[in-house]
Amino acid sequence: MISRFFQVGLFIGIFMAAAGVGTYFAVHLLIHGKNNVIVPDLQGKEVVYALEILSDLGLNTKVKGARYSPTIPKNHIIAQAPEPGAEIKHGRDVRLVISRGPYAVVIPNLIGMALPIADIALEENDLHRGALSYTYHGKRPKDEILAQLPGPGTTALRESQLNLLVSLGPRPRLLRMPDLLGQGFEHAFDAVEKCHLTVGSIAQADDPDKPDNTVLEQSPSGGYPVPAGSSIALTINRHARKFKDYRRQTVTLFRHRAPQGFLRQHVRVRTICPDGAFDIFNNFIRPGEEIWLVILRDKPTALFLYLDGDLRMTKNYD
């Protein structure tokens, strides 16, 4: 009887031990299986797509390098390690080799592009800007590509250079520089602006044999061809002022009121002094509106008031 109880107990012990061992291996395999990932086949896939797939699987991406490939497009996967189908743990690295595309590339058409946009297109194709040539063109805006060498559609090696012909825009209109010598400063300034030129630097000199406030020198000289919008340098005759103390009054106020009516008035106030020419006001004001401007008098200054584009008043602050 005791022997029979011993046999039953032994059998139960063996059964429980076997069940424990089986449970251990089952749990171990389950945990082991959950920590493992099957490496997907990434060859030929776009690199952004490959990064998303590996990230979703809990794997790290390591770019091992990049090389040219005649068959794999640029930014696609050439090779990977581990190989597709391999079983690895979560958090392990998958090393990728990225394609730089074929070593030969079809030259893009840059004609008609602005130069900064053309630079982007060259960079995308692993090409570089070569020599730049410029020419005026009556119908093409400034910095637009007029021609390229090699031409569009031809084949060249990557890292090659393209020579570009770039537009300077329409050829500037040449004007005849007026002769300003001996003219009063206000009259000379008005003549310069009517010729679509601008007054640039202004120097002063004292010539007692010439009238005060007249032009002694100009650059460029009268009769010289100059492009529209060019800047003119003038030297103005300023007789020595005695008994003048500018420290007593260094500023003054200029006032202008627009007439009553229904239309806004365009007001432009320009000052000329030895430091140069400056617009101190250039805007539209409402009917009846009044403006006050501060004029510095630490040096001789001329003021010009334009109303709706016409010169209406000049005033000197000596």
Secondary structure, 3 states (H helix, E strand, C coil): CHHHHHHHHHHHHHHHHHHHHHHHHHHHHHHHHHCEEECCCCCCCEHHHHHHHHHHCCCEEEEEEEECCCCCCCCEEEEEECCCCCEEECCCEEEEEEECCCCEEECCCCCCCEHHHHHHHHHHCCCEEEEEEEECCCCCCCCEEEEEECCCCCEEECCCEEEEEEECCCCCCEEECCCCCCCEHHHHHHHHHHCCCEEEEEEEECCCCCCCCEEEEEECCCCCEEECCCEEEEEEECCCCCCCCHHHCCEEEEEEECCCCCCCEEEEEEEEECCEEEEEEEEEECCCCEEEEEEECCCCEEEEEEECCEEEEEEEEC
